[in-house]
Structure formats: C-alpha cells, structure tokens
Amino acid sequence: MDAPIDLRPVFRAHWPSYGPDWDRAIELGIDVAELERNLSLTPEQRILQKHRTQQAVALLRAGLTRARHA
C-alpha cells in the first residue's frame, strides 16, 4: 500500500494561519481546504450535504449487503 501524500506543506503555503488551533489542525493532517469549504456553506447547505452523504452511504451499504448474499 502506498504511503499517503503529505499535504501539510501545501496547506501551510496556501492558507494563512488562523491561530494555533488552525496550525495544529494542519500538523495533524486535517484537510483544512475541505474544512474551509464546509465553513463557507450556509446551515441549510450543510444539512443538504449531510443528507446526500447519508443517502450515498445507505446505497453503498445496501449494495454491499446484496453482494454478500449473492
């Protein structure tokens, strides 16, 4: 299995520091680009995104269950 790509240098170079917690998130490998994108959404958009994700997970689980029993 390939090692994951370390994006910390990219995050440090392209996003300003929003303080020590933000910097720590980058050091922990948190995808701050995705975090910033999610924070730009309205509450309604976040709810819709969560709902679509839950639907996708349910479809995947149903497909896995069918595949196991086939």
C-alpha atoms as an extended CHARMM CRD file, in Angstrom:
* protein
*
        70  EXT
         1         1  MET       CA              0.0000000000        0.0000000000        0.0000000000  PROA      1               0.0000000000
         2         2  ASP       CA              1.3280000000        3.4260000000       -0.9250000000  PROA      2               0.0000000000
         3         3  ALA       CA              2.0320000000        5.9850000000        1.7710000000  PROA      3               0.0000000000
         4         4  PRO       CA             -0.4840000000        8.8300000000        1.8970000000  PROA      4               0.0000000000
         5         5  ILE       CA              0.5290000000       12.1160000000        0.3200000000  PROA      5               0.0000000000
         6         6  ASP       CA              1.6110000000       14.6960000000        2.9030000000  PROA      6               0.0000000000
         7         7  LEU       CA             -0.3410000000       17.8550000000        2.0630000000  PROA      7               0.0000000000
         8         8  ARG       CA              0.8360000000       19.8370000000        5.0840000000  PROA      8               0.0000000000
         9         9  PRO       CA              3.3620000000       21.9060000000        3.0760000000  PROA      9               0.0000000000
        10        10  VAL       CA              0.6260000000       22.7880000000        0.5780000000  PROA      10              0.0000000000
        11        11  PHE       CA             -1.7830000000       23.8460000000        3.3240000000  PROA      11              0.0000000000
        12        12  ARG       CA              0.9090000000       25.9450000000        5.0300000000  PROA      12              0.0000000000
        13        13  ALA       CA              1.8290000000       27.6480000000        1.7500000000  PROA      13              0.0000000000
        14        14  HSD       CA             -1.6980000000       28.4160000000        0.5320000000  PROA      14              0.0000000000
        15        15  TRP       CA             -3.7040000000       29.1940000000        3.6720000000  PROA      15              0.0000000000
        16        16  PRO       CA             -2.9470000000       31.8610000000        6.2170000000  PROA      16              0.0000000000
        17        17  SER       CA             -2.5830000000       30.9330000000        9.8290000000  PROA      17              0.0000000000
        18        18  TYR       CA             -5.8030000000       31.4970000000       11.7210000000  PROA      18              0.0000000000
        19        19  GLY       CA             -4.0770000000       30.8460000000       15.0070000000  PROA      19              0.0000000000
        20        20  PRO       CA             -2.5340000000       27.9610000000       16.9150000000  PROA      20              0.0000000000
        21        21  ASP       CA             -5.5680000000       25.6750000000       16.6280000000  PROA      21              0.0000000000
        22        22  TRP       CA             -5.5750000000       26.0540000000       12.8300000000  PROA      22              0.0000000000
        23        23  ASP       CA             -1.8270000000       25.4120000000       12.6930000000  PROA      23              0.0000000000
        24        24  ARG       CA             -2.2600000000       22.3410000000       14.9000000000  PROA      24              0.0000000000
        25        25  ALA       CA             -5.0010000000       21.0330000000       12.6030000000  PROA      25              0.0000000000
        26        26  ILE       CA             -2.5740000000       21.2460000000        9.6820000000  PROA      26              0.0000000000
        27        27  GLU       CA              0.1050000000       19.4390000000       11.6790000000  PROA      27              0.0000000000
        28        28  LEU       CA             -2.4010000000       16.6790000000       12.4850000000  PROA      28              0.0000000000
        29        29  GLY       CA             -3.0770000000       16.2580000000        8.7770000000  PROA      29              0.0000000000
        30        30  ILE       CA             -6.6090000000       17.6550000000        8.7860000000  PROA      30              0.0000000000
        31        31  ASP       CA             -7.7630000000       18.7320000000        5.3200000000  PROA      31              0.0000000000
        32        32  VAL       CA             -8.1520000000       22.4490000000        6.0020000000  PROA      32              0.0000000000
        33        33  ALA       CA             -9.2360000000       23.0530000000        2.3950000000  PROA      33              0.0000000000
        34        34  GLU       CA            -12.2860000000       20.8600000000        2.9920000000  PROA      34              0.0000000000
        35        35  LEU       CA            -12.7980000000       22.4270000000        6.4100000000  PROA      35              0.0000000000
        36        36  GLU       CA            -12.7560000000       25.9240000000        4.9180000000  PROA      36              0.0000000000
        37        37  ARG       CA            -15.1200000000       24.8590000000        2.1320000000  PROA      37              0.0000000000
        38        38  ASN       CA            -17.5840000000       23.4190000000        4.6470000000  PROA      38              0.0000000000
        39        39  LEU       CA            -17.3980000000       26.5490000000        6.7640000000  PROA      39              0.0000000000
        40        40  SER       CA            -18.3590000000       28.6270000000        3.7230000000  PROA      40              0.0000000000
        41        41  LEU       CA            -21.6750000000       26.7550000000        3.4250000000  PROA      41              0.0000000000
        42        42  THR       CA            -24.8880000000       28.0070000000        4.9650000000  PROA      42              0.0000000000
        43        43  PRO       CA            -26.5120000000       25.8310000000        7.6340000000  PROA      43              0.0000000000
        44        44  GLU       CA            -29.1120000000       24.7510000000        5.0720000000  PROA      44              0.0000000000
        45        45  GLN       CA            -26.4020000000       23.7340000000        2.6010000000  PROA      45              0.0000000000
        46        46  ARG       CA            -24.6290000000       21.7430000000        5.3130000000  PROA      46              0.0000000000
        47        47  ILE       CA            -27.8590000000       19.8970000000        6.1550000000  PROA      47              0.0000000000
        48        48  LEU       CA            -28.4220000000       19.0450000000        2.4840000000  PROA      48              0.0000000000
        49        49  GLN       CA            -24.8220000000       17.8890000000        2.1350000000  PROA      49              0.0000000000
        50        50  LYS       CA            -25.1850000000       15.6520000000        5.1940000000  PROA      50              0.0000000000
        51        51  HSD       CA            -28.4610000000       14.2490000000        3.8630000000  PROA      51              0.0000000000
        52        52  ARG       CA            -26.9010000000       13.4240000000        0.4630000000  PROA      52              0.0000000000
        53        53  THR       CA            -23.9400000000       11.7740000000        2.1920000000  PROA      53              0.0000000000
        54        54  GLN       CA            -26.2610000000        9.6710000000        4.3560000000  PROA      54              0.0000000000
        55        55  GLN       CA            -28.2000000000        8.5970000000        1.2560000000  PROA      55              0.0000000000
        56        56  ALA       CA            -24.9820000000        7.6100000000       -0.5240000000  PROA      56              0.0000000000
        57        57  VAL       CA            -23.7960000000        5.5950000000        2.4820000000  PROA      57              0.0000000000
        58        58  ALA       CA            -27.1660000000        3.8230000000        2.6960000000  PROA      58              0.0000000000
        59        59  LEU       CA            -26.9660000000        2.9010000000       -1.0060000000  PROA      59              0.0000000000
        60        60  LEU       CA            -23.4230000000        1.5990000000       -0.5880000000  PROA      60              0.0000000000
        61        61  ARG       CA            -24.3980000000       -0.4740000000        2.4330000000  PROA      61              0.0000000000
        62        62  ALA       CA            -27.3820000000       -1.9170000000        0.5940000000  PROA      62              0.0000000000
        63        63  GLY       CA            -25.1420000000       -2.8250000000       -2.3390000000  PROA      63              0.0000000000
        64        64  LEU       CA            -22.6020000000       -4.4940000000       -0.0530000000  PROA      64              0.0000000000
        65        65  THR       CA            -25.3460000000       -6.4650000000        1.6710000000  PROA      65              0.0000000000
        66        66  ARG       CA            -26.7020000000       -7.6670000000       -1.6920000000  PROA      66              0.0000000000
        67        67  ALA       CA            -23.1880000000       -8.5880000000       -2.8630000000  PROA      67              0.0000000000
        68        68  ARG       CA            -22.5710000000      -10.6600000000        0.2810000000  PROA      68              0.0000000000
        69        69  HSD       CA            -25.7840000000      -12.5910000000       -0.1790000000  PROA      69              0.0000000000
        70        70  ALA       CA            -25.4150000000      -13.1570000000       -3.9310000000  PROA      70              0.0000000000
